Amino acid sequence: MNSKTQILIPAGLSLLVLGYMSVFYVKEHEKAILFRLGEMVESDYKPGLHFKAPLINNVSTFDARVLTLDAKSERFLTSEKKNVIVDSFAKWRIGDVGLFYTTVGGDEFQANLRLDQIMKDAMRSEFGVRTIKQLISEDRSELRETLLAKLSPTAQKFGIELIDIRIKRIDLPQEVSSSVFQRMRAERERVAREFRSQGAESAEQISAEADKQKHVIVANAQRDAENIRGRGDAQSAEIYAKSFGKNPEFYAFYRSLQAYQTSFEKTQDTLVLKPNSDFFKYFSSEK
């Protein structure tokens, strides 16, 4: 190997190393910061290939995807001075990578600590003006929007873009749960008693109205029956009178037959009469 070749090979290798050290690549899910001797120079890099000065510049990349802060369960006081246990989480990503680096050192763990603290402060404020009933029954989206509006400006000071905040669970401590359950039970029993009382009152009114209508209907029916019976008796008497006037002897005979039928209807009945009494006059062969 001649001297020229010995010079060109190291020079070529040096150029390749310098060329490699002069470029850097930013991926789609990354954000990058360019430093010059430890001082931040540039942070607004698009995904793709970029150049830097070797040995003078160095590059740090950060994950720009959506990250999750799963906050630990925390106790908050409601407006009734009652404790509630809240589980929540937040979705965030790096917004301004330069500000993110200068405020939290580009550390995801430190960012979660800061975000967790400001979330708790905001929740403590919001839960303190709401009752337990409001927290359980109200639409969670309203609370979410309120928290996002409060937290987003503060999160932006750390270069964080806050995407979403969700309340996973709101529980009562055991001692409070028992107390609330007893109050709810007493309230439901009071409502049940009120409904039963109203039902009994309505039943009495319906029963009284039904009895009134029954008596009216029965009285009207008896009145009509008496009228019909009276007219029937009058017609019967009139018919009897006309029949008696046409043939008194036959009428007397018919009346005697009716008397016999009535008197001898039961076999155990006993009549003590003379055989020649008027009652048996139609039994006599002479007659």
C-alpha positions in Angstrom: 0.0 0.0 0.0 1.5 3.3 -1.0 1.6 6.5 1.1 -1.2 8.1 -0.9 -3.6 5.3 -0.2 -2.7 5.4 3.4 -3.7 9.0 3.5 -6.9 8.7 1.5 -8.5 5.9 3.5 -8.3 7.6 6.9 -9.5 10.9 5.3 -12.4 9.1 3.7 -13.4 7.4 6.9 -13.1 10.8 8.7 -15.4 12.4 6.1 -17.9 9.6 6.5 -17.9 10.0 10.3 -18.2 13.8 10.0 -21.1 13.4 7.5 -22.8 11.0 9.8 -22.4 13.3 12.8 -23.7 16.2 10.7 -27.2 14.9 10.1 -30.0 13.8 12.4 -33.5 12.4 11.8 -36.7 13.4 13.5 -39.4 10.7 13.5 -43.1 11.4 13.0 -43.9 10.9 16.7 -40.9 12.9 18.0 -40.0 16.4 18.8 -36.3 17.5 18.8 -34.2 20.3 20.3 -30.8 21.3 18.9 -28.1 22.4 21.4 -24.9 24.3 20.7 -22.3 23.6 23.4 -25.2 23.0 25.9 -27.3 26.0 24.9 -30.7 25.4 23.3 -30.6 26.8 19.8 -33.6 25.4 17.8 -36.7 23.4 18.8 -39.1 23.8 15.9 -38.2 20.8 13.7 -40.5 19.0 11.4 -40.2 15.3 10.9 -37.5 14.3 8.5 -33.7 14.7 7.9 -31.9 17.8 9.3 -28.3 19.0 9.6 -26.1 20.1 12.5 -22.5 21.0 13.1 -20.6 18.0 14.3 -18.9 18.2 17.8 -20.5 21.6 18.4 -24.2 20.7 18.1 -26.1 17.9 19.8 -29.7 16.9 19.5 -32.2 15.5 22.1 -35.5 14.0 21.0 -38.7 13.6 23.0 -41.8 11.5 22.6 -44.6 13.6 21.1 -47.3 11.0 21.3 -50.3 11.2 23.7 -49.3 10.2 27.2 -51.4 9.2 30.1 -51.3 10.4 33.7 -53.1 7.9 35.9 -53.6 9.9 39.1 -53.7 8.1 42.5 -57.0 8.1 44.4 -57.4 11.3 46.3 -59.8 12.6 48.9 -61.7 15.8 48.4 -64.1 17.8 50.5 -67.5 18.6 49.1 -69.5 21.8 49.9 -71.2 19.7 52.7 -67.7 19.1 54.3 -68.0 15.4 53.3 -65.0 13.4 52.0 -65.2 11.7 48.6 -62.5 9.4 47.1 -61.9 10.3 43.4 -60.0 8.3 40.8 -59.0 10.3 37.7 -56.7 10.3 34.7 -55.5 12.8 32.1 -54.3 12.6 28.5 -51.5 15.0 27.5 -48.7 15.5 25.0 -45.7 17.8 24.5 -46.9 21.1 23.0 -43.9 23.4 23.1 -40.9 21.2 23.4 -38.5 24.1 24.2 -40.7 25.3 27.1 -41.1 21.6 28.2 -37.4 21.3 28.4 -36.7 24.5 30.3 -39.5 24.0 32.9 -39.4 20.3 33.7 -36.1 19.3 32.1 -37.8 17.3 29.4 -38.5 14.6 32.0 -41.9 12.9 31.6 -41.9 11.9 35.3 -41.5 15.5 36.4 -44.2 16.6 34.0 -46.6 14.1 35.5 -45.8 15.3 39.0 -46.5 18.9 38.0 -49.7 18.0 36.1 -50.9 15.8 39.0 -50.5 18.7 41.4 -52.4 21.2 39.4 -55.1 18.7 38.6 -55.6 18.1 42.4 -55.7 21.8 43.1 -58.4 22.3 40.4 -60.4 19.3 41.5 -60.3 20.5 45.1 -61.7 23.8 44.1 -64.5 22.3 41.9 -65.5 19.6 44.4 -65.6 22.2 47.2 -68.5 24.0 45.6 -70.6 20.9 44.8 -72.6 18.6 47.0 -72.3 14.8 46.9 -75.7 14.5 45.2 -74.5 16.9 42.5 -71.3 15.1 41.9 -73.1 11.8 41.5 -76.1 12.9 39.5 -74.7 15.7 37.3 -73.3 15.1 33.8 -69.6 14.3 34.1 -69.0 16.2 30.8 -69.8 19.5 32.5 -67.1 18.9 35.2 -64.7 17.7 32.5 -65.1 20.9 30.5 -64.7 23.1 33.6 -61.5 21.3 34.6 -60.1 21.5 31.1 -60.8 25.2 30.9 -59.0 25.8 34.2 -56.0 23.5 33.7 -55.1 24.1 30.1 -53.6 27.6 30.5 -51.5 26.3 33.5 -50.4 23.2 31.6 -49.3 25.3 28.7 -46.8 27.1 31.0 -44.9 23.8 31.2 -45.1 23.2 27.4 -47.9 20.6 27.9 -50.9 20.3 25.7 -53.8 19.0 27.9 -56.1 16.8 25.8 -58.6 15.3 28.2 -59.4 14.8 31.8 -61.7 12.0 33.0 -63.2 11.1 36.4 -63.1 7.3 36.6 -64.8 6.8 39.9 -66.3 8.8 42.8 -66.7 6.8 46.0 -67.6 7.7 49.6 -65.5 6.5 52.5 -67.0 3.6 54.4 -68.2 5.8 57.3 -69.8 8.3 55.0 -71.3 5.6 52.8 -73.2 4.1 55.8 -74.5 7.6 56.9 -75.6 8.5 53.3 -77.2 5.1 52.9 -79.2 5.5 56.1 -80.3 9.0 55.1 -81.3 7.8 51.6 -83.2 4.8 53.2 -85.0 7.1 55.6 -85.9 9.5 52.7 -87.2 6.6 50.6 -89.3 5.3 53.5 -90.8 8.7 54.1 -91.7 9.0 50.4 -93.2 5.4 50.6 -95.3 6.3 53.6 -96.5 9.5 51.9 -97.5 7.4 48.8 -99.3 4.9 51.0 -101.1 7.6 52.8 -102.2 9.3 49.6 -103.3 5.8 48.3 -105.3 5.1 51.4 -107.0 8.5 51.2 -107.9 8.0 47.5 -109.2 4.5 48.4 -111.4 5.9 51.1 -112.8 8.6 48.7 -113.4 6.0 46.0 -115.1 3.6 48.5 -117.3 6.4 49.9 -118.3 7.5 46.4 -119.1 3.9 45.4 -121.2 3.4 48.6 -123.0 6.6 47.8 -123.8 5.5 44.3 -124.8 2.1 45.5 -127.4 3.6 47.9 -128.7 5.9 45.3 -129.0 3.0 42.8 -130.7 0.8 45.3 -133.1 3.5 46.5 -134.0 4.3 42.9 -134.6 0.6 42.1 -136.7 0.2 45.2 -138.7 3.2 44.3 -139.3 1.9 40.8 -140.1 -1.5 42.1 -142.7 -0.1 44.5 -144.2 1.9 41.7 -144.4 -1.2 39.5 -145.7 -3.3 42.3 -148.3 -0.7 43.1 -149.5 -0.5 39.5 -149.6 -4.3 39.3 -151.6 -4.6 42.5 -154.0 -2.0 41.2 -154.4 -3.8 37.9 -154.8 -7.1 39.8 -157.4 -5.7 42.1 -159.2 -4.2 39.1 -159.2 -7.6 37.3 -160.4 -9.4 40.4 -163.1 -6.9 40.9 -164.3 -7.3 37.3 -164.1 -11.0 37.5 -166.1 -11.1 40.8 -168.8 -8.8 39.2 -169.2 -11.1 36.2 -169.4 -14.5 38.1 -169.3 -14.2 41.9 -169.8 -18.0 42.4 -166.9 -18.9 40.2 -164.8 -16.2 41.9 -165.6 -17.7 45.3 -164.7 -21.2 44.1 -161.4 -20.0 42.7 -160.5 -18.2 45.9 -161.3 -21.4 47.8 -159.0 -23.4 45.6 -156.2 -20.9 46.3 -156.9 -21.2 50.0 -156.7 -25.0 49.8 -153.4 -24.9 47.9 -151.9 -22.5 50.5 -153.3 -24.5 53.5 -152.2 -27.9 52.3 -148.9 -27.0 50.9 -147.0 -28.7 53.7 -147.9 -32.2 54.8 -146.9 -31.6 58.4 -149.5 -28.7 58.8 -152.6 -29.6 60.8 -156.0 -27.9 60.6 -158.7 -28.3 63.3 -162.0 -27.5 61.7 -165.6 -28.8 61.7 -166.3 -30.9 58.6 -169.4 -28.9 57.9 -167.6 -25.5 58.1 -167.7 -23.1 55.2 -164.0 -23.9 54.5 -165.0 -27.3 53.2 -168.2 -26.4 51.5 -166.8 -27.2 48.1 -165.9 -30.7 49.3 -169.5 -31.6 50.0 -171.2 -33.7 47.3 -174.4 -31.9 47.8 -172.8 -28.7 46.7 
